[in-house]
Amino acid sequence: MNEKGILFIISGPSGSGKGTVVEKLIKNKEYAVSISATTRAPRPYEEEGKHYFFKSKEDFEKMIENNMLLEHACFCGNFYGTPKKYVDEQLENGVNIILEIEVQGALQVKKLYPQSVLVFLAPPTLNELRKRLEGRGTEGCEIIDGRIERAREELKYIEEYDYLIINDFVENAVSKIMNIAMAEKLKVFRNQNLVKKIEGEI
């Protein structure tokens, strides 16, 4: 019987390095990113079941009605959501699934999956965050100011998270998440079968 995987929910401000950290994590076969369902059209390089599960609006609405999504949201006229079935299958196969979602979505999922682990990835300071956003060279001052204000709002939710990781160096952040996974897998509530085995019940 496979050891069950852990559902990791990683949140943090834009520019905190979530994408880079997740990319490094999934190079390890014990980790995978949840695949979202979406109503938007696939881009030329995107594959069904690899990048997204592509759905019609009607099918997506049925998924909502039938409680088949952990969370969902609408962006630019298209729906995006996290299918429960895919997440459950991966967890049963012992894979640690990563959801990279914003704070409100993270708290929604935590209610459905109380055993999930919430990790807040933060920059060392908001000044450092501003430098990173400016360093991208892709957005103007007004948008960057908006992102900083959004970051201030997101920081208010840190107390709701299980772990806070300062992403000063990517490798350090990745190593800390892996250490968290190791410790979480040793928690007694995740090892009830082992307890019963020790007691001679199985």
Buried (B, 14 or more C-beta within 10 A) or exposed (E): EEEBBBBBBBBBBBBBBBEBBBEBBBEEEEBBBBBBBBBBEEEEEEEEEEBBBBBEEEEBEEBEEEEBBBBBBEEEEEBBBBBBEBBBEBBEEEBBBBBBBBBEBBBBBBEBBEEBBBBBBBBEEBEBBBEBBEEEEEBEEEEBEEBBEEBEEBBEBBEEBBBBBBBEEEEEBBEBBBEBBEEBBEEEEBBEEEEEEEEEEE
